[in-house]
Amino acid sequence: MKYIITVLISIITLVSISSCRNDFEFTASTGNLEFSQDTIYLDTVFSNIGSSTRTFKVYNRSSDDIVIPRVALNQGTNSNYRLSVDGVPGQVFENVELLAKDSMFVFVETTVDIMDFTSDTEFLYEDTIEFDAGGNLQKVELVTLIKDAVFLFPERDAQGVEETLLLDTDTDGNETRISGFFLDDDQLNFTNEKPYVIYGFAAVPSNKTLTIDPGARLHFHSQSGIIVYNEATLKVNGALSTTEDLENEVIFEGDRLEPLYEDIAGQWTAIWLTAGSKDHEINYATIKNASVGIIMDSSNTTSNGATLKMNNSKILNSSNTALLATTASIEASNSIFHNSGQSTVIARLGGAYNFNNCTISNYWNNSFRQDPTLFLTNIFPNSDLSADLLEANFTNCIIYGDRNIEYALLDDQLSTFNFKFENSLMRFNDFSNSFDGFPSYDITNSSLYENCVFNEDPLFEDEDAFQLRIDNMSGANGIANPATSTTLDIEGNTRAVSPDAGAFESVDLSTN
């Protein structure tokens, strides 16, 4: 008992002595600070859009508690950078204390109006964070690429109510609306002069055409997209990019430019081609990181053929599906539909579809995927609706993924269900014989499956990095029909005498 009392008295004495100490004794910094980074790159941002916050640490490796007389941005309060030093926001700080063998965090962010500095469409904005002065001066460099852009967004009325678009009205008169706006006539041609940043849905009015020039870049904010109304048209006029001119492809993606967001699916909503829209063409485009790449609700065919013609294009990394078609009419060639949280291509409630030299693949690993990469049906799931699947032809295609069964065919036996796979590489490992007795899955029936190859690895270059070139040893090598294959592949390479299935002609990947 006496021992315990003695220990308690000792502890109380130590606490008392400590509490009587006036303060730590700080000495002036001698310019020997260390930094986790000597240059901070804040990535590319659009004019007037705030950057992500970057962090670095400042270390005091000495055995002395020090005070840094001054921590400040070189441009002071005129700087467009903002700091937070050990949790305190500002741009100029005095007498910053840092204990021995300790460190502190510095947070940096910026927002810049490009028009305040230059008429160029992009420039580097730079500043420095200065620690101390004179002979003890140390610096950390700050660098940000600022891009000018055309910003399109819903307006607000005098009461602050945001502009919306009418989608539907039910039998009781209740309206379904989304945040969005109609493009004016002078906004119906997107050029490659500046990128476009879109908030909400940019709508193409009825009987109007939105034309997108080669090299245009479209960036969508969260829950945004393009919607094309009845009798309206979308023309995406991308062209083959070459080593001399790399800007011809049209790119649709999110508005977060930081590397962290480069491969995050679901950053924006979709390109929505509504029922009654017509004459759509998409050439040399990449649509990536959407929830749904393209929603297609129309079989409004004209003398020009299919409602949507898609050539030499890619839909990559969609959180739901790359192409969701309902009673649609689509022709696609040399195109890639890759990686989705559900099926990559869904064609439901009938329609007419012709895919030639396309790659339809799914190696989604962001969550559990139970749906095959391709889903064809003449019904609308979970409803009584049924419509004729007039044709669904997949010629010289790759239909593959990391599941044993990568295509599903759902026929209600009430409507027409016409389909055919020809000269294609397909994934169908029915180990449990679950599909025995289903006529649609009889792969020996040449009227449904002609010259197809099953379960041979396509040997993609890097499916996780969305690189879908195939090796010379690919299961798709030489299996396409020369009479129906495209002349050039998606990169403009001439097809061989015995051409390959899929969007790419094979190469020796071991030498690339």
N, C-alpha and C positions, 0 to 999 in steps of 0.2 A: 504494500500500500504506500509506504514512504517513497518507494522508487517511482511509482506512478505520479505521485504529487510532485516529486522533484522534476520529472520530465515535463509535466504541464507548466510548472513555473518557468522552466527554461524556454519553452515555446512562447509563453506569454511575454517573457523578457525580450526575446528576439523580435517578436512582432512589434513591441513597444519601441525598440530601438529603430526598427525599419520605419515605423510611422512617424518618428521624430525627425527623419531625414528630410531636409527642406526640398531637395530635388536632385535629379541626376546632374552631374557636372558635364556639360557639353563643351567640346572644343571645336574650333572652326574647321570646316572641311579643308583638306589639303589637295583636293583634285584627284584623289585616288579612288573614285567611285568606279564600280563595274556595272555593266548593263547586260541583261539577257539578250538584247539585240541593239545594234548600233544604227540600224535603219529600219523604220517601220513602214511597210507598204500597206495602204488601206484598200487595196484592190480598186477596180474600176467602178465608178458610180455615175449616175446620171445627174445632170445639172439640177440643183435644188432638191435632190433626194438624199437624205442622210445616209452616211456610210454605216457599215457594221463597226462595232467598237473593237479596237485592238488593244492588247495589254502587253506590257513588258515590266520587268522587275529591275529595281536599282538596289545594288548590294553595297553594304559597308563591311568590308572584309577585315577592317582593323579592330583592335581591342579597345578602341576609344568610342564613347558616345559622341557623335558629331552633330553639328548644325550646318546645314547648307544655306548660305546667306540668301540665295536667290535661285528659284526654279521658274523659268518663264519661256513662253514662245518668243522666238526672235522678233516676230511682228507684233508682239504684245496683244493688246485688245483689238487690234485691226486684223488679227489672224482669223481665218475661217476654220481653224482647228479648235477643238475644245478638249480640255484636259480634266482629269480627276486624279489628284495626287493623294494617295492613302485615304480615299473616300471623300475628299474635299474638292468640289468642282471649281474651275476658274481657268485663267490664262496666265496669271502672274502670281507667284507664291514667294513669300519671304520667310526666312529663318525656319526652314523645314528640318525637323529633328529626325535623326536616324540612329538607333541604338547600335552598340558594338555587335558585330557578327550577325547583324539583322538585315532585313530587306524591306522594301516597300513596293507597292504596285502603283503603276501609272497607267491610266486608261486614256485612249485617244480616239476621237471621232471627228467627222467633218461634214459640212454641208456647204456647197459652193454654187453660186449662180455664175455660169460660164460667161454670161453677157457682161458681167462686171470686169472681165479681164481681157477678153479676146473675141474676135468674130469667128475664130476657127470652130470647127465642130468638135474638137477634142484637144486637150492640152494637159500637161503635167502641172499639178498644183503642189508646191513644195514649201516647207518651213522647217525650222529646227527647234528642238527643245534644248534650252541652255541651262546647264547646272553650274552655278557660281559664275565668276567673272575673272578677267585679267589672266594671270598665270595659272589659275586653277580652273579655268573654263573648260568644260566638257560638253559635248553635244550628242544628241540623238537626232538623226535625220528623219523627216516625214515626207512621204511621197504618195500622191494619189493621182490617178488618171481620171479626168473629168470629161464626160461625153455630153454633148448637146443632144437634144432629142425633140421630137414632136410629141407633145402630150395630148392625148385624147381621153375625155372623161365626161361623165354626166354633169350637166349644169344643175344649179340650184335656183329655185324661184325666190321671190322676195321674202317668203316665210322660211326659207332655208330647207325646203323640201326637195330632195334629190330626184332628178329625172329618172323615169323607169320605162320599161318596155312591156307591153301587153303580150303575154304568151297564150292565154286561154281564158274563156269565160264558161263556167259550168251552167247547168240548167236553172240554177237559182240566181244566176246573175253575178256570182262571185268571181272576181278576177284573179288570175295568177300573173304576177308581175316580177320582173327581175331588174336589178340596177343596170341601166344602160341608156343608149342614145342612138339616134339615127345619124348616119354620116351625111353631111351636106354634099351637094354636087361637087364642090371644089375640094372635097376630102376623099373622093372615090378613086384616086390614083396614088398608091403608096410608092414612093421612089426610093432610091438607094442613097439619097443625099444625107439623110439623118435617120437614126433608128426611131421607131415609133414605140411609145410606151402607152399602153391602153389600160384604163381603169373601167371596170364594168364591161358590159357587152357592147361592142361597136356593131351596129346593125346596118345591113345593106337594105335600103327600102325596096319595095316592090317595083319591078320593071327597071331596076338600076343594076349596074355592074361595078363591082369593086375589082380594079385591076392592080396587081402587085408586080412591080418591075423586078428584073434580075438584080440580085444583090441586096434586096430590101431585108431589113431586120425588124422583126416585130417582137416586142416584149410585153408580156401580160402580167398585171398585178393579180394577186390572189382573187379567186372567184370571178375571173374575167375571161373574155374570149371574143369570138366573132360569131354573129348570127345572121344568116342570109334568109330573107323573107320570101314569101310566095312570089313566083315569077322573077325573082332576082337571081343574080349570077355572080360567082366568084371565079376570077381568072388569075392563077398564080403562074407567072411567066418566068420562072427560074430557068437558068441555062447551065450547060455543063461548065463546071469550074476546071480551069487548067492551071498548070504551073505558072503561066504568064499572067493569068487573071483569076484570082482565087475568090472573087466577090460575086460570082454570078448566081450561086445558090441562094434561095430564099429560106430564111430561118425563122421559125415560130418557137418562142421559148418564154420562160418567166422573166421577171424584171429584176431578180437578184443576180448580180454579176459576179459575186464572190465565188471562189473555187469550191467552197463548202456546198454550194447549191447546184453545182454543175450537173450532178446526177441524182437529184432528189425529185422523185415523181410526185405528181399532183400539185404542182405549184400554181397552175391555172386551170381553167375548166375545159374548154373545148372549142373547136370550130364546128358550128352547128348549121348544117344545110337542111333547112326545114322543108316540110311537105309542100310541094308546089314550086320549089325553087328549081332552077334548070341550067343546063349547058355549062356545068362546072368543069374547069380544067386545072389540074395541079401538076406542074412540071418542075423537076429538080428542086424539090423543097424538102426541108427537114422539120418535122413537127415533134418536139420533145418535151418531156417532163409535164405533160398535161394530165388531167384526170381521165379524159377520153380524147384521143387525138382528133378524130372526126366522127360526128354524129350525122348520119345520113338518113333522112326520112322522106325520100321521094323517088318515085319512078316516073317522073315527068319527062319522058323521052320525047325527043323531037327528031327532025330529019338528020340531026347531027349525031344521032346514036345515043349511047348511054348518058344518063343524067350527070354522072361523074366519071371523067377520064383522068386517071392518075398514072403518071409516067416518071420513072427514074427518081422516085421520092422515098422518103423514110419517115415512119412514125415510130418513135423510140420511147421506151421507159414511161408508159402510161400507168397511173395507179389503178385504173379500172380496166380499160380496154383500148386498143389502138384504133380500131374501126368498129363502130356500132351501127349496123345498117338495118333498117326496117322497111320492108317492101321497097327496096331500093333497086336502082339500075346502075351497076358499076363495072367499068373496065379498068384493069390495072396491069401494067407491065413494068418489068425491071424495077420493082418496088419492094421495100422491106417493111415488115410489120413485126416489131421485135420487143419482147419483154413487157408484160402487163400483169397486174395483180390478179386478173381473172383471165378469160379467154382473150387472146390477142385480136382475133377477128371474129365478130359475131354477125351472122346474117340470119335475121329472124322474120317471121311472117311473110315468107316468100320473097319474090323479087327475081332479079336476073343479074348474074355475076359471071364475069370472065376474067380470070387471073392468069397471066402468062409470064413465065420467068420471074416469079415473085418468091421471096423468102418470108415465110410466116413461121415465126419461132418464139419460144418462150423458155427462158431460164431464170425466171423471177426468183429472187432469194431474199426479198425484203420482208416477206411474211409467207404463211402457208398458202399455197395455191392448189385448189382442187379441180379447177376447170381446165379442159384441154385447150391447146392453142387455137384451134379452129372449131367453131360451133355453127352448124347449119340446121335450120328448122323451118317448117312451114306454119308454125303456130307462133303466137305471142305468149311466152311462158307465163303461167299462173293466170290464164284467162281462157275464154271460150273462142277467141279469135283465131281464124285460120285463113291462109291465102296461098295461092299457087306459087311454088318455087319453080319458075318457068325454066331456069337453067342455072347451074352452078358448076362451071367448068374450071378446073385447076390443071393447067397444062405447063409442063416443064418447071414445076415449082418444087420448093423444099418446104415441107410441113413437119416441123420437128421441135423437140424440146427435151426436158429432163424427166418427163413423166412417161410411163409405159404406153399410155394411150393418149395421143395428141390430136385426135379429131373426134367430134361427136356429131351424129346424124340423127335428128329427131323428126320422125315422120308420123303425123297423126292419122294417116291412111284416109283422110277425108279430102285433102287437097293434093294437087300435083306435087311431086317431089322428084324433080329431075336433077341429077348431078353426075359428074364424071371426073375422075382423076386420071391423068394421062402423062406418062413419061416423068413422073414425079418421085422424089425421095420422101418417104413418109415414116412416121414413128407409130407402130401399132404392135405392141407386145402383149397379146392376150393370153398371158400365162395360165389363167384360171378358166379359159374357154368360156368366159361370160357372154361372149357375143355370138357363140355358135347358134345357128338357127335364125339369125337376123339377116334377111337378104341384103340390106344396105351395107353390111360388113363382110360380105362374101368377096374376099379379095381375089378369088379365082374367076370371078365373073368379069370377063373382058369388056363387057358393055358398060361396066362401072369403073373398073380398074384396068387400064391398058398400059402395059410396059412400065409398071411402077416398081420401084425398089423399096423394100421395107427394112427398117432397123439397121441400116448401115450408117455409121457415124458421118455427119457432114463435114467434120473437122473444120469448124469455124476458127477463125484466127483468134478471137477472144470475145466470146459471147457476153461476158460480164462487163466488158468495156465497149459493147455495142459495135464491135468490129466483126463484120459478117462475111469477110472474104473467105473463100474455101481453098483448101490445099489440093494439090494435084492428086493426092490419094483419097480424096473425099468420096463418099458414097454417091454424091451427085455428079461426079466427074463422068462426062461423056454419055449421060443417059437421056439428054433432051432430044427432041425430034428436030432434025435440021430443017424440015419443011415448015415448022411452026415457030421455031425459036426466034427470038429477036436477033437482029444482025449485030448490034453492039450491046455490051453489058452496061450496067449503071454508071460505070466510070468511063464509058466511051471506048472500051477495049473491043476489038473485033472478036466475035465468037469463032471458035474452032470449027473445023469440018464436022467433028463430032462434038457438038456444044454441050455445055453443062446445064443442069437444072439450077434454078435460083437466080437471084439478081446479079451475081458476080460470076464471071468466068474464072476458073481456078488458076492459081499460081503456085509456085514452089515457096511455101511459107518459111521453109527452113533457111532460105537465103535472104528473107526480108527482115 
